[in-house]
């Protein structure tokens, strides 16, 4: 159904309230009406013909169309019966790598070591990271992702671009045991991370974080230093964990504190690295004991099913972890790994992986998939008290998905429509912190034309160099 956005004048509101003289309309900044609302508040409910009211950056009312008469909103969006849901959360990415998307796709052996690292060493700069991050944030906003979790370099530049577009970012400055673009000494990223945290902590959209790369690239000493900084500063701790079949052996060879009979999860537990502000990405290769350890310490899991299978890195036991009570959200990994960064495509794929892995087509219902994409991701990041569901008092991170497109009709079950039928292009509106940053499928915060003037020369330079690696 065709949607429209309008600014309502006081006279119109006065007329609307003629039939309710017993109370005056309360002021609000934004109203979404005629909505099929999926609150994701744990009740598995749908509010048809629903209304959401926003004042400032928070939801102040949610319910039936009767609310329309109770509030005078500066702006009203008629959803026309479309799905209105919480903003989607991408729990793991490396968004500046969108500049490298599509390269090295022809079966390069050990692509991370033999292609990605050399490409980064030659190409990375503040300019590339800033411009590529803006490009990625634009793509994310248009697809209904309202929060991106990122691990990379020059995260202050990532933060500028993410905030410019207007989405949220949990952004981890990478700490790694060799020189990189923003740290000329091994582990220099930790000092950079502390400065980044001090500069950005308290920003309304940006949550700075510390990101020791992986147990096979960061020593036990520096893993603990990174963990201690995150605990001291009360910020998230991000890492890669149990991603590869070879990770236990490579970590054992790298670390003098890991014994040969330990898994990498057991090793991290033994050195005191597992804490409740840790978000572990991938987590493909582990057993029941490992899962129990992760649950014991409250570790959040960023599940990246498309990246894992595309890279032939195995299946994460995501269903088993959810059943054990671990907090699990959805991610995409970097744009060189899964190429797409939206979460709509990941929802259905997560079910495909779990069902194939278990031989059971009942694994992950449509509701559970939408849960992973929204409140599940918020729990992983310990932000579920503020975002992840549509409830009074929570931040207004809201997405509208068109249900009048050919691929979203018929819409018998909106959860199934989202998980198995929708495309990112079906997102019509994205609202973050009460601000409409995508309206009628177009960004309101940045100019695509102005961005392209910076972006296209970057990709030309990258493409020319990549030819020398093939």
Steps between C-alpha positions, in 0.01 A plus 500: 500500500625844420641675801537869562671721752346830597532778752173552677388855577329596822167560326489142371572360843236722657240362260610144579446564869151651471343171605718467811448825692582341836875529451745702295731333252847435635791626291727251326768513234410198290202271453486184290143384434316227306787267585535125539723524806734222612607617849745211560434539871497128577126450454513392133219744429395706200320834533291551187383853416751616757651834597842589639565844648848646546612803697864598476688175459263272692177312444230650723199298384423186300161346438178531302381773266329671794841648583477713188247722676710536814815648349582796280812399306720736304544227240280205413592199288209295368638146477206390287485158665871430458717319754648721771776330695799581721815604319717206400839449664811372322719356776822452300662675206806675363320768304797684342570178310206585274774667293636149430166327438507253212879461489684171542188295435657236276602241756812662649656256746495635857344822372533685831878461519589492131264763360321711761799586719722607202213705357446679830872561550528686171163673471380606844501867593287738703340623178402153381367398841292817539356487147436125499337519843260765376415282201436201725292700747284627214442144382421386853252781565317434174463133597353571845813435707496757779810378687826366358765325707841551343861393555765677296767770493467879533166444668480873569457545125241222494318677783488830311341337197256283694383802699477709183258252343315475830508134601637362826842344523673275752846556360805305614853619434704196399794381707726258313852363534656658191528853357188633327387825341427682828757330725859476388592268785344163586207550736512877450127484443441482875628854554298613200194328645533683830518837326204407281294401804583822682404706195169330415360355822163656577410574138126443437564264206855370542613246760880459482645157572825302518557225243793260546494327164518129587682261735732396215611861432502646853709357785355410838665805656340738252165327505484568872617859456221553247246336729614709795464821299147404394403420859659819633330720241173302514488443125443188288781255426489352148695210352497213250470156659502139379453614142732254324574127525868582540449759775581277798830386347599848383418654838698228677801575279460875556441503876736367765210475747275259310538128555451249219198339667310830523249638254536868420194571716654312794824691447324837513318390814826393663662841449193691622396651168137383498284775648140611466579802281670276241341456157648201319457483125449178301542230771478214250720228648421416861350227714251488786765583758603807303139615477459453874805719563369775271163491673660501846678826421210665317684527168287631211513321165505669159374234258615551138347214302550636149865592553575171672360284221625719215853470637457125560567555869229273632162534671460681828289298748273803532187303584677313778638823645159666500350192666771513767396855580791687344428841352529468121460768235553514125796647315639502150875524554684734266390573143782282365361206693126506434486798263156609620464693825124497554340277762180423309689255278677346799181410687380236257851377436552439872203265489635322192833438672345379827250277326764350271738449792235323709297337224189658650282759326358620833822668612443874539143611447440827312437679831827369642688624193358851534587479869865424413501800265368747757478443876746209476768730364420757766548238772835398353616860534339550844283775350162329527384741769513779239452347154398180322123510561219750462396585855410816685813661641741342253696686234311555176694276261226397257479352151208486256491218244275519193246218482350608168797390289461186288750307714328589829151397389306324635594600853322234706776486763715814527779312677522253211478787252804664659703183547439331167349741245617856560790674330702789645346717228159452664607729785326834453585683823782474751479697824790517744489679834174659390646642178367392160819424307334308216163616366322338207813298425735798482764624743426833662836558667767478227518560125574198282632730226742680732612170650573349158749777424716365784409133467564427133868609499557275803361194326697576183825504698411179685400322181824589326711366788293183538597399147859462620391242762320267260 
